[in-house]
């Protein structure tokens, strides 16, 4: 199974939606809560090419994007192959 990381904030409906999709796929991502900012927020912005919105999702270190990007990847049939990669 691929390594999945997600940066989230409390009370973020998009974060919840992304987590639900990943959970439905049997994935327990490493979740980084950046509600209060700090070094993890700076790390996310750097890794995500300047994006400041949450969630920001990475699969095996590759930036996937946000919740809408994850959902689009699923609709296109591209999520399962990424998650199956080792």
Buried (B, 14 or more C-beta within 10 A) or exposed (E): EBEBBBBBBEEBEBBEBBBEBBEEBEBEBEBBBBEEEEEEBEEBBEBBEEBEBBBBBBBBEEBBBBBEBBBBBBEEEEBEEBBEEE
